[in-house]
Amino acid sequence: MEKNEILYEYQDNRFVLEKQNGWYSKWTDYYMVKKIIVMNGRLCLPGSYEGNPVKRWYMHGGEPLPMVKELYIPCAVTEISIDNGLFPGLEKVEVEAGHSEFRTDGKMLFSADGRELLYSLAGGNLEKATVPGEVRRIIRNAFSGTVCREIVFENADISCERDAFEDSEWIKCQGEYCVVGNQFFRLNGSVERLTVPDEIRRFHESAFWKGVPKYLNTPVMPSRSNMEDLGGRRGYRQCEELTLRSAGARIDIEMLRGWYGLSAVHVAKGHKRFCSADGIIFSKDGKTLEFYPQGRMEKSYRIPEGVVKIGRQAFLGQEYLEEVSMPDSVTTVGMGAFYRCSSLKKVDFSGNIREIPDASAYQNGGVFEQCGALEEARLPRKLQYLGSRAFYDSGLREIRLNEGLRQMGEYALAAEELRKVSLPMSMERLGKGALLYAETVEAYTGTAKGLVPAVNAVLPELTEKSANLEWSRCMVSVRHKRGSKTEKFLIPGSLKRNAAYHLDMAWNGDEIDYTEYDACFEAIQDSRERMEFAEMGILRTDGEESPYTAYMRHSALKIAMHLVEEGKEKEFLVFLQRGYLSETALSRLLKMTNQKQLTTCSAYILQYRDAKGSKKKKRFVL
């Protein structure tokens, strides 16, 4: 024996006791039974030793005690943890009257209120055991290792822990599956098809722990705890087809969305809420497409005529679908309807959709968010609102926005490969980050309020404290609503952020306010962008003083050389007339244009020098 262990003989049996520190208990100290040397067929557990109670009985892994026919448990013993098969010959169990933790029917051990079956004990040694109706729960290992082949559950709604029947004769002789009351307890191995009995009303959490059927036919839907086994783990065998044959069955659409391998769901005729067609779930009246299975392998799908609404996240996570077409009967698309459809390449919209809704304010879920294969889209002709995150993080490279589109939500077109966007004349307002990755934007004056923060914004995954880390330049081609005049509006990527409000104020009027626009020049940090910004003002300022006039005088030769290289003849001519270029600079430019065989620019320089050298000031035009 080890230190602190005591051999104690009590009522013709010997017990190995171990003294325990009882600082956390109401007892100062107490003893625990660790081993029993049986010398008598009646085993009475000791209630105390030398004035201290024997409170615990803990025995695991020892040899069985077949000699014991009767077991007596005193009130002092309140904690029991033993192997259920410890007494293969046990016939009778007694518990001292008034025990605070246990009670017995003479065969099995229950909690004091009778609601939990703790150990089958003598009941497990019989051919047939009956679990009383008052029992609500069978705890772990209650029947493990027992020899009874039949168990009657008087309470049909009884529940049990996963290991309640491990290594028992009962579970071995149950066949393909086992049932506890009205609960489908466990499928004992993988099968191709499983038809669940009509009397089943629920599934145990471990129902498909040891096997998953490919085709499941059941009166009730499995629970959320079964989802991972049935189809929530990629790479494992998954259930592919679910048939719910009861018209009153509860259908949890949210759970089905996480069932990766599911390719078809068949709903009983006359169901109170849903119907199905070809394995796809619709509302009872057929007007809402509620759920398209993730594991369905067809590459194209045409939504049936008569469907009015595509439900929220109806196609969520679909991995195989490449094309979807909608009839004109569809007028509503639910939030996140095609979220994470990774293979989706083409969508033929209904012409009667007026709104693509926002993502949820609390989680991701734009209608086409993370559709990585979707490279091109043409929006519905009647669309007026494109919701937040609609194409966020998609593969979009090109999009045709319809005339009539009025508003765009936050990050609506924030797709990394979408570098050019043409906004319709009808566009009124853009949400933050709506054009996050755009490098070129075509727009009309007096439209698209919020253009600047639409282009340069914080990524939605970042906090506001990280503001502007992802800013980049964008060139806006501004078309006038009347006439063919087009102007350029540069949103510099190197602009100091405390000056960005100038750009926003310059754009958000009915016409571009160039006084505000020019005011941000000094805050541009990149030298190339400063030059580009100044060059864009050459045709606009008409020689008037501007915030970048001094810069143009100081960098005149560099600007002129760049205009020549870019072939901007009109700007070059106007710049010559500003008089910022010295004779030395003009000679250098003339040599450069001759070497590059830019005869038109050479002629400008010569004409300008002649005009400058004459007594009478001359002006020349293209």
PEWOMO-V709265 format. One record per backbone hydrogen bond with DSSP energy under -0.5 kcal/mol. NH is the residue of the N-H (numbers start at 0). CO is the residue of the C=O. Records with the same first field share a line. If there is no record, write none. Layout:
# PEWOMO-V709265
NH: CO / CO
This chain:
# PEWOMO-V709265
4: 1
5: 16
7: 5 / 14
9: 7 / 12
12: 9
13: 36
14: 7
15: 34
16: 5 / 14
17: 31
18: 3
19: 29
21: 19 / 27
24: 21
29: 19
30: 52
31: 17
32: 55
33: 15 / 31
34: 15
36: 13
37: 35
42: 40 / 69
43: 41
44: 42 / 71
48: 51
51: 48
53: 46
54: 30 / 52
55: 30
56: 78
57: 32
58: 80
64: 85
65: 63
67: 64
68: 40
69: 40
70: 91
71: 42
72: 93
73: 71
76: 73
77: 54 / 75
78: 54
80: 56
82: 58
85: 82
86: 83
89: 86
90: 68
91: 68
92: 105
93: 70
95: 72
98: 95
102: 109
104: 107
108: 118
109: 102
110: 115
111: 100
113: 110
116: 136
117: 108 / 115
118: 108
119: 141
121: 106
122: 106 / 119
123: 120
124: 121
125: 122
128: 149
130: 151
131: 129
134: 131
135: 114
136: 114
137: 158
138: 116 / 136
140: 162
141: 138
142: 163
144: 165
145: 142
146: 123
147: 123
148: 126
149: 126
151: 128
153: 130 / 151
155: 153
157: 154
158: 135
160: 137
163: 160
165: 162
167: 164
168: 145
169: 147
171: 167
172: 168
173: 170
176: 173
177: 185
179: 182
180: 178
181: 155
182: 179
183: 201
184: 177 / 182
185: 177
186: 206
187: 175 / 185
193: 214
195: 193 / 216
199: 196
200: 181
201: 181
203: 183
206: 203
208: 205
209: 186
213: 190 / 191
214: 191
215: 240
216: 193 / 214
217: 215 / 242
225: 222
226: 223
229: 225
230: 226
231: 226
232: 227
233: 231
235: 232
238: 229
239: 213
240: 213
241: 263
242: 215
243: 241 / 265
244: 217 / 242
248: 245
251: 249
252: 250
255: 251
256: 252
257: 254
258: 255
259: 230 / 257
261: 258
262: 239
263: 239
264: 278
265: 241
266: 264
267: 243
270: 267
271: 246
274: 281
276: 279
279: 276
280: 290
281: 274
282: 287
283: 272
285: 282
288: 308
289: 280 / 287
290: 280
291: 313
292: 290
294: 261
295: 292
300: 322
302: 300 / 324
306: 303
307: 286
308: 286
309: 331
310: 288 / 308
312: 334
313: 310
314: 336
315: 312
316: 338
317: 314
318: 293
321: 298
322: 298
323: 345
324: 300
325: 347
329: 326
330: 307
331: 307
332: 354
333: 309
336: 333
337: 366
338: 335
339: 368
340: 337
341: 339
342: 317
343: 340
344: 321
345: 321
347: 323
348: 346
352: 349
353: 330 / 351
355: 384
356: 332 / 354
358: 387
366: 356
367: 389
368: 365
369: 391
370: 367
371: 369
372: 341
373: 370
374: 372
375: 344
376: 397
378: 399
382: 379
383: 353
384: 353
385: 406
386: 355 / 384
388: 409
389: 386
390: 411
391: 388
392: 413
393: 390
394: 370
396: 374
397: 374
399: 376
400: 398
404: 401
405: 383
406: 383
407: 428
408: 385
410: 431
411: 408
412: 433
413: 410
414: 412
417: 414
418: 416
420: 439
422: 420 / 441
426: 423
427: 405
428: 405
429: 448
430: 407
432: 452
433: 430
434: 453
435: 432
437: 434
438: 418
439: 418
440: 474
441: 420
442: 476
444: 478
445: 508
446: 443
447: 426
448: 427
450: 447
453: 449
454: 450 / 451
455: 451
456: 454
461: 458
465: 462
466: 463
468: 465
470: 467
473: 490
474: 438
475: 473 / 488
476: 440 / 474
477: 475 / 486
478: 442 / 476
479: 484
482: 480
486: 477
488: 475
490: 473
491: 489
494: 491
495: 522
498: 495
499: 496
501: 498
502: 498 / 499
503: 499
504: 500
505: 501
506: 502
507: 503
512: 505
513: 511
516: 512
517: 513
518: 514
519: 516
520: 517
522: 519
523: 520
524: 493 / 522
529: 525
530: 526
531: 527
532: 528
533: 529
534: 530
535: 531
536: 532 / 533
537: 534
540: 536
541: 537
543: 540
548: 545
551: 547
552: 548
553: 549
554: 550
555: 552
558: 554
559: 555
560: 556
561: 557
562: 558
563: 559
564: 560
565: 561
566: 562 / 563
567: 562
568: 566
571: 567
572: 568
573: 569
574: 570
575: 571
576: 572
577: 573 / 574
578: 575
579: 574
585: 581
586: 582
587: 583
588: 584
589: 585
590: 586
591: 587
592: 588
593: 589
594: 590
595: 591
596: 593
597: 592
598: 596
601: 597
602: 598
603: 599
604: 600
605: 601
606: 602
607: 603
608: 604
609: 605
610: 606
611: 607
612: 608
613: 609
616: 614
